[in-house]
Amino acid sequence: MPIVSLSLDEGILKSLDEVVQRRKYRSRSEAAREALREFIDVTEWGRDGGQASVILAVIYEKGNHKADLAMLQHRFDEIRTMLHTHLNEVDCLQIFVAEGPTPRLKELISQIRRVKGVKQIKFIQTASTL
């Protein structure tokens, strides 16, 4: 693995050391690699030409026929798998795993947001180039 040298001010270095200790990283390098991967993910997600993978967690109102999120799987080939569970008498949780061009994944999220009965969407994205 190539070695890269960085210059950090004392405050950032102190914060990095605290994070390394608290999260039990083996080294500063391990923590920096994780931070750089996150930075790349966020940067690539903002670039419309990139490829990405996403995990979407969607909470929606049970029994609302308009909130049938399964129909999206037929319109978005980027969806690799889905998982459905009932949270309580009122709400369901749908998990989507999708990968493909970033603009198409953003379109999927946008479509889900417009579905009546959707209460909350959370997602994790990562650049496919890592």
N, C-alpha and C positions, 0 to 999 in steps of 0.2 A: 504494500500500500504506500503510495507517495506521501511524503511528509510536507505539510504546508505550515508556514510560520505566520502568525497574526500578531498585530500590536493591539493591546487592549488597555484602556485606562484602568486605574486601580479599582474604581467602583464596579465596573462591569466584571473584572476578574474576581472580586470578592463575591459578587452575586453568583457568578458561575460556580465558584467553589462551594457556596452554600447549596446550590441546586445539586451539584455532584454528590455532596454528602447526604443531603436529605433524600434524594431519589436513588441513592446507592449505586451510582455509575462506577464502573471500574476505573475510569479516568476522565479527565477533561475532554480528551479527544472523543470519547464515546458520546458525551453530552453534546459536544459541538456537532458531531455527525448527525445526531437526531435532530438538532435544531436546524441544520442546513437542509436535511430532507424535508422538514416541515416548510421551510422557506421556499424550496423548489416546488413543493406541492401547491402552495398558495399562489406562487408566481405563474406556474403553468396553468392552473385553473383559470386564471384571468386572461390567458392567451387563447384566443379562439381557434388557433390552428392546431392545438395540441390534442393528445389522447389522454384519457383519464379513466379511473375506476371510481365508482361511488357506492357507498352503502347508505340507503335512505331508510329512516324510521318515520313512519307516518301514523299518527293517531287520528282516527276518524270515528264519526258517530255510527254506531251499529244500526242496521235496519234501514239506513238511508240508501235507497236503490240507486240514487245518483252518485253515491260514493263507492260504487263497484270499481275498485282500482284494478281488478284482474283484467279488465278490458284493455288496459294500457299495454299489457304484455303483447298483445296482438299488433299494436301500433308502433311499438318500440322494440326492434330486434336487439337493441343494446342491453335489454334486461336479460340477465343470465339466470336468475332464480328469484323466487319470492317465497316469503313465509308469512303466514297469517295466524294470529291468535286473538282470543277474546280477553280483554283486560278486566272488564266488569260487565254489568248488565247493560251499560250504555255505550262503552267504547271498545274499539278493536285496534290492534296494532298490526300494520303491514310492513314488512321489511323487504326492501328491494336491493339486489346486488346487480349493478350494471357497469358496462365498460364500453368505451367507444370514443368518438370525437367529442371534444368538450362542448361545442355548440349544441350537439344533439342531446347530451346529458343535461345541459342547462334547460333545453326545451322540455325534457321529461319533467324536471322539477317544476317548471312553470305550469305545465299541464296539471300536475298533481295539486298545486296551490289553487288552481281554479275549480277543483272538484268541490261541489257543495257537500258540506258535512265534514271536511277535513279540518281538524282542530290544530294540529301541530305537525311540523316537518323538521327533522334534524338530519343532517347528513355529514358524512366524512368523505372527503375526496382525496385522491392521490394521483400524481402524474404517473402514467404508465411507463415512463422512460426510466424509472428508478431501478 
